[in-house]
Amino acid sequence: MLVIDSDGSNSCATGQQSSWLFEVECTPTCVDPDAGITVNTNCAAYNFTLDVEVLYTGDAGTTTLRYTVNGGAPADLPGLVETNVETIGPFAIGDVVNVRLLHENNSACDRNFGDFTDSGTCPSAENCLNALNLGTQTSPLPGTTAGRTHEFTFACGTAVANTAPDAIYFIDVPNTQQLRIRQQVNNYNSQHYVRYGGACPGATVIACVNDDDGEIGWVEWTNTTGSTQRVWWIQDGVGTAVGTFTLEWQLLTCPIPTAQAASGVINAQAFANFSAPAGNYIVEWGPAATFTTPGSGLTAGLNGNIILTSASPTLITGLVANTQYRYFVRQDCGGTFSPNSAGILFTTTNAPTNVVNGSCGNNVAIADNGCATNNNMLAAIAISGQPNALGTNVGLSSVEFILTHTFRSDLQMRLTSPAGQELLLVNQRGGSGDNFGNNSSCPTAVFRLIAGGAALTTIPGTTANVTGNYAPEVPLTGFNTGNPNGNWIFKVCDNAGIDVGALRHLRLNFLPIDCLRALGGPAMPGTSCNDGSSCTINDTWSVACNCVGTPLPDGDGDGVCDLIDNCATTANANQLDGDSDGVGDAATTARPPPMRTSSMAIATA
């Protein structure tokens, strides 16, 4: 037999239209307990409690009150009898509390009273105490600062201290998930702050925005802290400004990578850059004129091309010189894909001129005033025969060049590695003098960029044909990724009119990195070292840069070589020497006991 029993409150018969709570169970051999439940909302503390009055224990002597909060672990209050009133809580506004009474003897007669939360009468987002949990709301969410009070002032951008009212929201972001949040609509001069960590308003800044255009831009933050973090959104105003806005947000389990500017752009290739945790990614690219909308998943959009990658930067090849391209990046989270990043535009250059490393007699022209139009002089140097890992077993030690050019400080110089790393070498230095290096004395009279060189600001401003060692704008140790073998691109542009010149000589010099991480250091594999052990000789750096020696004899096999063993014939790895006589206790114990002698006195008459 099946019995359907319902609580008739909240029915149409009483003039209300909320849903009924039904329990469906087989007819048991016991009687259910019953209770009355009252919600008590405390807006001042921004919490609520529940009063649970036991009306009936059924056919048992006692009952157990069981409740859970937001689906968490249950809490039990046993031994309750009729007329007992238990107050449970306090609970945070927005929490969902499930309440049951358990039959003393028969679980078939347990009673589920359903879920309870606050009365919904407290004002929300007024301050830290009653900040509104966006996790309980639906995006997009209209909001206002009208009628609120002033709580926080964080100056950012061009903002100064303000007395504008603010509204405060929060959302809990699980580890590895990404929060995307913004003002979808804004009708006043606002500013907002996004922070996380610790109590409201958060200890760590994610974003602070005071920009009428930026106010509706997405703020994206991926939680890589290892634990769930509470993120706070504080809606504020400039000065005393008050108005309305609409918040929009997403919690993504597959975070969107942040696409960054292309690097190593030349005529036929470029490197797509993006910032994201370790994982699998899709770079989709195409000509900007015909490729505007990316696809999704593993499917490309119209005129798009897909590259599967797990590393940034990612090389894009097959490009056409002097053409604008666009790329997007999305993440593959094992069959679930993130939305696409923002699109990144770049324009390929003219074709580089091949230059033999260290050769003289070159004459690669530098276009007048070419920086503004991306009209660079490009020289490609093919490097081969070096170890395979920049920054690990080999490093770029110096860059030597001779440039004939009037008014040196017009020039900007950059170098790009085969892996796409680009470093600024010289940024308009050298004053009004002519030429870097002396072309009439090539290849000895060069301008050399090297660690430990003089500052570029010390170049004699009016002296022609400047030579010597100078430190680059960015240290050459910045080249620390990829294989050095391949084409390096030396890029020079002129940032002013009238003066012109040409590249005459270029040489890239490399040195191995030794086992102590020193560029050109002596600690190379096969050379001597000291492994710190007294029980080895002929210590030598191995190919893997481990200092390894030849073990000395260990006659008793106790792991202590004979040279320092205080008991070389008996195993005593602990080397104990209780009487400090330099002979181990094990050796002393192993000795035969000394022979005892006695004397006798003989009496004579």
C-alpha positions as CSV (number, residue, x, y, z in Angstrom):
1,M,0.0,0.0,0.0
2,L,1.3,3.5,-0.9
3,V,0.3,6.5,1.3
4,I,0.9,10.2,0.2
5,D,1.0,12.6,3.1
6,S,1.4,16.3,2.7
7,D,1.6,19.3,4.9
8,G,-1.5,21.4,4.0
9,S,0.1,24.7,4.8
10,N,0.9,27.1,2.0
11,S,-1.9,25.5,-0.1
12,C,-4.4,27.2,-2.4
13,A,-7.0,26.5,0.3
14,T,-5.3,29.0,2.6
15,G,-5.0,31.6,-0.1
16,Q,-1.3,30.9,-0.7
17,Q,0.2,29.5,-3.9
18,S,3.7,28.2,-2.9
19,S,4.5,24.6,-3.6
20,W,3.6,21.8,-1.1
21,L,6.1,19.6,0.6
22,F,5.3,15.9,-0.1
23,E,6.7,12.8,1.5
24,V,6.1,9.5,-0.2
25,E,6.9,6.3,1.7
26,C,5.7,2.8,2.1
27,T,3.3,2.4,5.1
28,P,5.7,1.8,8.0
29,T,5.2,0.1,11.3
30,C,6.0,3.3,13.2
31,V,4.8,6.9,13.6
32,D,6.7,10.0,12.3
33,P,7.9,12.7,14.7
34,D,6.7,16.2,14.1
35,A,8.1,19.8,14.7
36,G,7.4,23.4,14.2
37,I,10.2,25.5,12.6
38,T,10.6,29.3,12.9
39,V,13.1,31.4,10.9
40,N,14.7,34.2,12.9
41,T,16.6,36.7,10.7
42,N,19.1,39.1,12.4
43,C,19.9,41.9,9.9
44,A,22.2,43.7,12.4
45,A,24.5,40.6,12.5
46,Y,23.5,39.6,9.0
47,N,22.7,36.0,9.9
48,F,19.7,33.9,10.9
49,T,18.8,31.1,13.3
50,L,16.1,28.4,13.3
51,D,13.9,27.5,16.3
52,V,12.9,23.9,16.1
53,E,10.1,22.9,18.5
54,V,9.5,19.2,18.9
55,L,5.7,18.8,18.7
56,Y,5.6,15.0,18.7
57,T,8.2,12.2,19.0
58,G,6.0,9.8,17.1
59,D,5.7,6.4,18.8
60,A,9.2,6.7,20.3
61,G,10.3,8.3,23.5
62,T,12.8,10.7,21.9
63,T,13.9,12.0,18.6
64,T,17.1,13.4,17.0
65,L,17.3,16.7,15.3
66,R,19.6,16.5,12.2
67,Y,20.5,19.4,10.0
68,T,22.9,20.2,7.2
69,V,24.2,23.5,5.8
70,N,24.5,24.0,2.1
71,G,24.6,20.2,1.6
72,G,27.5,19.7,4.0
73,A,28.1,17.2,6.7
74,P,25.1,16.6,9.0
75,A,25.0,17.7,12.7
76,D,22.9,15.8,15.2
77,L,21.1,16.9,18.4
78,P,19.9,13.6,20.0
79,G,17.6,12.8,22.9
80,L,14.9,15.5,22.3
81,V,11.4,15.1,23.7
82,E,8.1,16.8,23.1
83,T,8.0,20.6,23.8
84,N,11.8,20.8,23.5
85,V,12.8,23.9,21.5
86,E,16.3,23.8,19.9
87,T,17.8,27.0,18.4
88,I,20.3,26.1,15.7
89,G,22.7,28.5,14.0
90,P,23.6,31.3,13.4
91,F,23.8,30.8,9.7
92,A,25.0,33.3,7.1
93,I,22.4,35.1,5.1
94,G,21.9,33.0,1.9
95,D,22.8,29.7,3.6
96,V,20.4,26.8,3.0
97,V,19.7,24.6,6.0
98,N,18.0,21.2,5.7
99,V,16.1,20.0,8.8
100,R,15.1,16.5,9.7
101,L,13.7,14.7,12.8
102,L,15.0,11.1,13.1
103,H,12.8,8.4,14.6
104,E,14.4,6.8,17.6
105,N,14.2,3.2,16.4
106,N,13.1,3.1,12.7
107,S,14.6,5.2,9.9
108,A,11.5,4.6,7.8
109,C,9.8,7.1,10.0
110,D,12.4,9.8,9.8
111,R,10.8,13.2,8.9
112,N,12.3,15.7,6.4
113,F,11.0,19.2,6.9
114,G,12.9,20.5,3.8
115,D,15.2,23.5,3.3
116,F,15.2,26.8,5.2
117,T,17.0,30.1,4.6
118,D,16.7,33.7,5.8
119,S,13.6,35.7,5.4
120,G,15.1,37.8,2.6
121,T,14.3,41.0,4.5
122,C,17.8,42.3,5.1
123,P,19.3,45.0,2.9
124,S,22.1,43.5,0.8
125,A,25.5,44.7,-0.4
126,E,25.4,47.6,2.1
127,N,28.7,46.9,3.9
128,C,31.2,44.0,4.6
129,L,28.8,42.5,7.2
130,N,26.0,42.1,4.7
131,A,27.9,41.9,1.4
132,L,25.9,40.1,-1.2
133,N,27.0,36.6,-2.2
134,L,27.0,36.5,-6.0
135,G,27.0,32.8,-5.8
136,T,23.4,32.9,-4.7
137,Q,22.4,35.3,-7.4
138,T,21.8,35.1,-11.2
139,S,24.0,37.0,-13.6
140,P,23.5,39.7,-14.8
141,L,22.4,41.5,-11.6
142,P,21.2,45.2,-11.5
143,G,22.6,47.2,-8.6
144,T,22.7,50.8,-7.3
145,T,24.8,52.9,-4.9
146,A,21.9,55.3,-4.3
147,G,20.9,55.4,-0.6
148,R,24.0,53.6,0.5
149,T,26.8,54.8,2.7
150,H,30.5,55.4,2.1
151,E,32.7,52.6,3.3
152,F,35.9,52.4,1.3
153,T,38.3,54.7,-0.6
154,F,40.9,53.0,-2.8
155,A,42.6,55.5,-5.2
156,C,43.5,54.0,-8.6
157,G,44.2,55.4,-12.0
158,T,43.6,59.2,-11.8
159,A,41.2,58.8,-8.9
160,V,41.6,60.6,-5.6
161,A,40.1,60.1,-2.2
162,N,36.3,60.0,-2.6
163,T,33.2,60.0,-0.3
164,A,30.9,58.2,-2.7
165,P,28.7,55.5,-1.4
166,D,29.6,51.9,-2.4
167,A,28.1,48.5,-2.7
168,I,29.9,45.3,-1.7
169,Y,29.7,41.9,-3.3
170,F,31.6,38.6,-3.0
171,I,31.9,35.2,-4.6
172,D,33.9,32.1,-3.6
173,V,36.2,30.9,-6.4
174,P,37.4,27.3,-6.1
175,N,41.1,26.5,-6.9
176,T,41.9,26.3,-10.6
177,Q,38.6,28.0,-11.6
178,Q,38.5,31.4,-13.3
179,L,36.3,34.4,-12.3
180,R,35.3,36.8,-15.1
181,I,33.4,39.8,-13.8
182,R,32.5,43.3,-15.1
183,Q,30.0,46.0,-15.1
184,Q,27.8,45.1,-18.1
185,V,26.1,48.5,-17.9
186,N,27.1,51.7,-16.0
187,N,25.3,55.0,-16.0
188,Y,27.6,57.1,-13.7
189,N,31.2,58.0,-13.1
190,S,32.2,54.9,-11.1
191,Q,35.3,53.1,-10.0
192,H,35.5,49.5,-8.8
193,Y,38.0,47.3,-6.9
194,V,38.4,43.6,-7.1
195,R,40.4,41.9,-4.3
196,Y,40.8,38.6,-2.6
197,G,42.3,37.0,0.5
198,G,41.4,37.5,4.1
199,A,38.5,39.4,5.4
200,C,36.5,42.1,3.5
201,P,37.7,44.0,1.5
202,G,40.5,41.5,0.7
203,A,44.2,41.7,1.2
204,T,45.4,41.2,-2.4
205,V,44.5,43.5,-5.3
206,I,43.2,41.9,-8.5
207,A,42.1,45.1,-10.2
208,C,41.4,48.7,-9.4
209,V,39.6,50.5,-12.2
210,N,38.9,54.2,-12.7
211,D,38.2,54.6,-16.4
212,D,34.9,55.3,-18.1
213,D,35.8,53.0,-20.9
214,G,37.4,50.3,-18.7
215,E,34.5,50.2,-16.3
216,I,32.7,47.7,-18.6
217,G,35.8,45.7,-19.4
218,W,36.1,42.2,-18.1
219,V,38.3,41.5,-15.0
220,E,39.7,38.0,-15.3
221,W,41.3,36.1,-12.4
222,T,42.3,32.5,-12.2
223,N,42.7,31.0,-8.8
224,T,46.0,29.2,-8.6
225,T,46.5,29.5,-4.8
226,G,45.7,25.9,-4.1
227,S,42.5,26.6,-2.1
228,T,39.1,28.3,-2.5
229,Q,39.4,32.1,-2.3
230,R,36.7,34.7,-1.6
231,V,36.8,37.5,-4.2
232,W,35.3,40.9,-3.3
233,W,33.8,43.4,-5.8
234,I,33.5,46.9,-4.3
235,Q,31.4,49.2,-6.4
236,D,32.4,52.8,-5.7
237,G,32.2,56.2,-7.3
238,V,34.4,59.1,-8.3
239,G,34.1,62.0,-5.8
240,T,30.5,61.8,-4.6
241,A,29.1,60.1,-7.7
242,V,26.0,57.8,-7.3
243,G,24.3,55.7,-9.9
244,T,23.1,52.4,-11.2
245,F,25.0,49.5,-12.8
246,T,24.6,45.9,-13.8
247,L,27.1,43.3,-12.8
248,E,27.8,40.3,-15.0
249,W,30.0,37.4,-14.0
250,Q,31.1,33.8,-14.8
251,L,32.9,31.1,-13.0
252,L,34.8,29.0,-15.5
253,T,36.1,25.5,-14.8
254,C,38.2,25.8,-18.0
255,P,39.9,29.2,-17.7
256,I,40.4,31.5,-20.6
257,P,44.1,32.1,-21.4
258,T,45.3,35.7,-21.7
259,A,46.6,36.3,-25.2
260,Q,49.6,38.7,-25.3
261,A,51.4,40.6,-28.1
262,A,53.2,38.6,-30.7
263,S,57.0,38.4,-30.6
264,G,59.7,37.5,-33.1
265,V,57.6,38.9,-36.0
266,I,59.4,38.7,-39.3
267,N,58.3,38.3,-42.9
268,A,57.3,34.6,-42.8
269,Q,56.7,33.7,-39.1
270,A,55.8,35.1,-35.7
271,F,55.3,33.8,-32.2
272,A,51.9,33.8,-30.5
273,N,52.2,34.5,-26.8
274,F,49.7,33.8,-24.0
275,S,49.6,33.5,-20.2
276,A,47.9,30.5,-18.6
277,P,48.6,27.6,-16.3
278,A,50.2,24.4,-17.7
279,G,47.8,22.6,-20.0
280,N,46.8,22.1,-23.6
281,Y,45.8,25.1,-25.8
282,I,44.6,25.9,-29.2
283,V,46.1,28.9,-31.1
284,E,43.8,29.9,-34.0
285,W,45.2,32.4,-36.5
286,G,44.5,33.8,-40.0
287,P,44.8,37.0,-42.1
288,A,43.1,39.8,-40.3
289,A,41.3,40.9,-43.5
290,T,39.4,37.6,-43.8
291,F,39.7,36.0,-40.3
292,T,37.7,37.9,-37.8
293,T,35.7,35.3,-35.7
294,P,37.4,32.2,-34.2
295,G,35.8,28.8,-34.0
296,S,35.3,26.7,-30.9
297,G,36.7,23.4,-29.6
298,L,38.8,21.8,-32.3
299,T,36.9,23.5,-35.1
300,A,38.3,26.6,-36.8
301,G,36.3,29.6,-37.7
302,L,36.1,30.9,-41.3
303,N,39.6,31.3,-42.7
304,G,41.1,30.3,-39.4
305,N,44.1,27.9,-38.9
306,I,44.5,25.8,-35.7
307,I,47.7,24.9,-33.9
308,L,47.6,22.5,-30.9
309,T,50.2,23.5,-28.3
310,S,51.1,23.3,-24.7
311,A,53.7,26.1,-24.6
312,S,53.9,29.8,-25.0
313,P,55.3,31.2,-27.3
314,T,53.9,29.1,-30.1
315,L,55.4,29.5,-33.6
316,I,53.1,30.5,-36.5
317,T,54.7,29.8,-39.9
318,G,53.8,30.2,-43.5
319,L,53.0,33.9,-43.3
320,V,53.2,36.5,-46.1
321,A,55.5,39.6,-45.8
322,N,53.9,42.9,-44.9
323,T,50.5,41.4,-44.0
324,Q,48.4,41.9,-40.9
325,Y,47.3,38.7,-39.0
326,R,45.1,38.0,-36.0
327,Y,45.2,35.1,-33.5
328,F,43.1,33.9,-30.5
329,V,43.9,31.3,-27.8
330,R,41.5,28.9,-26.0
331,Q,42.2,26.0,-23.6
332,D,41.4,22.3,-24.0
333,C,40.4,21.0,-20.6
334,G,40.1,17.4,-21.7
335,G,37.3,17.8,-24.2
336,T,35.8,20.8,-22.5
337,F,37.0,24.1,-24.0
338,S,37.3,27.6,-22.7
339,P,36.0,30.6,-24.5
340,N,38.4,32.3,-26.8
341,S,40.8,35.0,-25.6
342,A,40.8,38.5,-27.0
343,G,42.2,38.7,-30.5
344,I,45.8,39.9,-31.1
345,L,46.8,41.7,-34.2
346,F,50.3,41.8,-35.7
347,T,51.9,42.7,-39.0
348,T,54.7,40.8,-40.7
349,T,57.8,42.6,-41.8
350,N,59.7,42.7,-45.1
351,A,62.0,39.8,-45.7
352,P,65.3,39.9,-43.7
353,T,68.7,40.0,-45.3
354,N,70.9,37.0,-44.6
355,V,74.2,38.0,-43.0
356,V,77.1,35.6,-42.2
357,N,78.0,35.7,-38.5
358,G,81.2,37.8,-38.1
359,S,81.5,38.9,-41.8
360,C,82.6,42.3,-42.9
361,G,81.6,44.1,-46.1
362,N,77.8,44.0,-45.5
363,N,75.7,47.0,-46.5
364,V,72.1,46.4,-45.2
365,A,70.4,49.8,-45.4
366,I,68.5,51.3,-42.4
367,A,65.4,53.1,-43.7
368,D,65.1,56.7,-42.7
369,N,62.5,57.3,-40.0
370,G,61.2,53.8,-40.2
371,C,60.2,53.1,-36.6
372,A,56.9,54.8,-36.9
373,T,55.9,52.6,-39.8
374,N,57.5,49.4,-38.6
375,N,60.0,49.7,-41.4
376,N,62.9,47.9,-39.8
377,M,66.3,46.8,-41.1
378,L,66.3,43.0,-40.5
379,A,69.4,40.9,-40.7
380,A,69.2,37.1,-40.3
381,I,72.2,35.2,-38.8
382,A,72.2,31.4,-39.0
383,I,73.8,29.9,-35.9
384,S,74.8,26.2,-35.8
385,G,77.0,23.9,-33.7
386,Q,76.0,25.2,-30.3
387,P,74.6,23.2,-27.4
388,N,70.9,22.8,-27.5
389,A,69.4,24.8,-24.6
390,L,69.8,28.5,-24.1
391,G,70.2,29.5,-20.5
392,T,70.9,25.9,-19.5
393,N,74.0,24.7,-21.3
394,V,74.8,27.7,-23.5
395,G,74.4,31.4,-23.3
396,L,74.7,34.4,-25.6
397,S,77.8,36.1,-24.3
398,S,78.1,39.2,-26.5
399,V,76.8,41.0,-29.6
400,E,79.3,42.8,-31.7
401,F,78.3,45.2,-34.6
402,I,79.4,48.0,-36.8
403,L,76.7,50.4,-37.9
404,T,77.4,53.4,-40.1
405,H,74.8,56.0,-39.3
406,T,74.8,59.7,-38.7
407,F,73.2,60.8,-35.4
408,R,73.5,57.5,-33.4
409,S,70.7,58.3,-31.0
410,D,68.1,57.9,-33.7
411,L,68.5,54.2,-33.6
412,Q,66.6,51.4,-31.8
413,M,68.1,47.9,-31.9
414,R,66.5,44.6,-31.0
415,L,67.5,40.9,-31.3
416,T,65.2,37.9,-31.6
417,S,66.2,34.4,-30.8
418,P,65.1,31.3,-32.9
419,A,62.6,30.6,-30.1
420,G,61.0,34.0,-30.5
421,Q,62.4,35.8,-27.4
422,E,63.1,39.4,-28.3
423,L,65.3,41.8,-26.2
424,L,65.8,45.5,-26.6
425,L,69.6,46.0,-27.0
426,V,69.9,49.8,-27.6
427,N,67.2,52.4,-27.3
428,Q,68.3,55.6,-28.9
429,R,71.7,56.0,-27.2
430,G,75.0,57.6,-28.3
431,G,74.2,61.3,-28.8
432,S,74.8,63.1,-32.1
433,G,78.0,61.4,-33.0
434,D,78.3,59.1,-36.1
435,N,78.6,55.3,-36.3
436,F,78.8,52.4,-33.8
437,G,82.2,50.9,-34.4
438,N,84.7,51.7,-37.2
439,N,83.9,50.1,-40.5
440,S,87.4,50.8,-41.8
441,S,88.9,48.5,-39.2
442,C,86.3,45.6,-39.4
443,P,86.1,43.2,-37.6
444,T,88.3,44.5,-34.8
445,A,87.0,48.0,-34.1
446,V,83.5,46.9,-33.0
447,F,80.8,48.2,-30.6
448,R,80.3,45.3,-28.2
449,L,77.3,44.6,-26.0
450,I,78.3,42.4,-23.0
451,A,77.5,41.9,-19.4
452,G,79.7,44.1,-17.2
453,G,80.2,46.7,-19.9
454,A,79.8,50.4,-19.4
455,A,76.4,52.0,-19.3
456,L,75.0,53.1,-22.6
457,T,74.5,56.5,-21.1
458,T,78.3,56.9,-21.0
459,I,78.8,56.7,-24.8
460,P,80.7,59.9,-25.8
461,G,78.0,61.9,-27.4
462,T,79.9,63.6,-30.2
463,T,82.7,61.1,-30.8
464,A,82.6,59.3,-34.1
465,N,83.2,55.5,-34.6
466,V,82.6,54.7,-30.9
467,T,84.0,51.3,-29.9
468,G,84.3,49.3,-26.6
469,N,82.2,47.2,-24.3
470,Y,78.8,48.4,-23.1
471,A,75.9,46.8,-21.2
472,P,72.7,46.3,-23.3
473,E,69.4,47.8,-22.2
474,V,68.2,44.3,-21.2
475,P,70.8,41.7,-20.0
476,L,71.6,39.0,-22.6
477,T,70.7,36.4,-20.0
478,G,67.1,37.2,-21.0
479,F,67.7,34.7,-23.8
480,N,67.0,31.6,-21.7
481,T,64.5,29.6,-23.7
482,G,64.8,27.2,-26.7
483,N,67.6,26.1,-29.0
484,P,70.2,28.7,-30.0
485,N,70.8,27.0,-33.3
486,G,68.7,28.6,-36.1
487,N,68.1,32.1,-37.4
488,W,68.6,35.0,-35.1
489,I,67.1,38.3,-36.3
490,F,68.9,41.6,-35.7
491,K,66.3,44.5,-36.0
492,V,67.2,48.2,-36.3
493,C,64.9,51.1,-37.0
494,D,65.5,54.8,-37.3
495,N,63.2,57.0,-35.1
496,A,63.9,60.4,-36.8
497,G,64.1,61.9,-40.2
498,I,67.1,63.0,-42.3
499,D,69.9,60.7,-41.0
500,V,70.5,57.3,-42.6
501,G,72.9,54.4,-42.4
502,A,73.6,50.7,-42.8
503,L,74.6,47.5,-41.0
504,R,78.2,46.7,-41.9
505,H,79.2,43.9,-39.5
506,L,77.4,41.7,-36.9
507,R,78.6,38.9,-34.8
508,L,76.9,36.8,-32.1
509,N,79.2,35.1,-29.6
510,F,78.2,32.1,-27.4
511,L,79.8,30.5,-24.4
512,P,78.9,27.3,-22.6
513,I,77.3,27.4,-19.2
514,D,79.3,25.4,-16.7
515,C,78.2,23.1,-14.0
516,L,78.1,25.9,-11.5
517,R,75.8,28.0,-13.8
518,A,78.6,30.4,-14.8
519,L,78.7,31.5,-18.4
520,G,82.1,30.5,-19.8
521,G,83.1,29.1,-16.4
522,P,85.7,26.5,-15.9
523,A,83.5,23.9,-14.2
524,M,82.8,21.9,-17.3
525,P,82.1,18.1,-17.6
526,G,85.4,16.3,-17.3
527,T,87.1,18.9,-15.2
528,S,88.0,18.4,-11.6
529,C,85.8,19.2,-8.7
530,N,85.4,18.4,-5.0
531,D,82.5,16.3,-3.9
532,G,83.2,17.0,-0.2
533,S,84.0,13.4,0.7
534,S,87.2,12.3,2.2
535,C,86.6,8.8,0.9
536,T,86.9,9.6,-2.8
537,I,89.7,10.7,-5.1
538,N,89.9,12.1,-8.7
539,D,86.6,14.0,-8.3
540,T,85.3,15.1,-11.7
541,W,82.2,16.8,-13.2
542,S,80.0,14.3,-15.0
543,V,78.1,15.0,-18.2
544,A,75.0,15.5,-16.0
545,C,77.1,18.0,-13.9
546,N,77.3,15.8,-10.9
547,C,80.6,15.9,-9.0
548,V,81.6,12.2,-8.8
549,G,84.8,10.7,-7.4
550,T,86.5,7.3,-7.3
551,P,85.8,5.6,-3.9
552,L,88.8,4.7,-1.7
553,P,89.0,1.1,-0.3
554,D,86.6,0.0,2.5
555,G,87.9,-3.3,3.8
556,D,85.2,-4.0,6.3
557,G,82.4,-2.8,4.0
558,D,80.8,-0.5,6.6
559,G,80.6,2.5,4.3
560,V,83.5,4.3,5.9
561,C,86.7,4.1,3.9
562,D,89.8,2.6,5.4
563,L,91.6,6.0,5.3
564,I,89.3,7.4,8.0
565,D,87.9,4.3,9.6
566,N,88.8,4.0,13.3
567,C,88.3,0.3,13.1
568,A,89.2,-0.8,9.6
569,T,88.9,-4.6,10.2
570,T,85.5,-4.7,11.9
571,A,82.4,-3.1,10.5
572,N,81.4,-0.1,12.6
573,A,79.5,2.4,10.5
574,N,78.6,4.5,13.6
575,Q,82.4,5.0,14.4
576,L,81.7,5.1,18.1
577,D,84.7,5.7,20.3
578,G,83.6,5.8,23.9
579,D,87.0,6.4,25.5
580,S,88.1,8.8,22.8
581,D,91.4,7.0,22.2
582,G,91.1,7.1,18.4
583,V,90.3,3.5,18.2
584,G,86.6,2.5,17.6
585,D,84.7,0.6,20.3
586,A,84.2,-2.2,17.8
587,A,87.9,-2.7,17.5
588,T,88.4,-2.6,21.2
589,T,85.7,-5.2,21.8
590,A,87.3,-7.5,19.2
591,R,90.6,-7.6,21.0
592,P,91.3,-10.8,23.1
593,P,91.3,-10.2,26.8
594,P,94.8,-9.6,28.3
595,M,96.5,-12.6,30.1
596,R,96.5,-12.3,33.9
597,T,99.6,-13.2,35.9
598,S,100.1,-13.7,39.6
599,S,103.1,-13.7,41.9
600,M,103.9,-15.8,45.0
601,A,106.2,-15.1,47.8
602,I,108.4,-18.0,48.9
603,A,109.6,-18.0,52.5
604,T,113.0,-19.5,53.3
605,A,114.4,-20.5,56.6
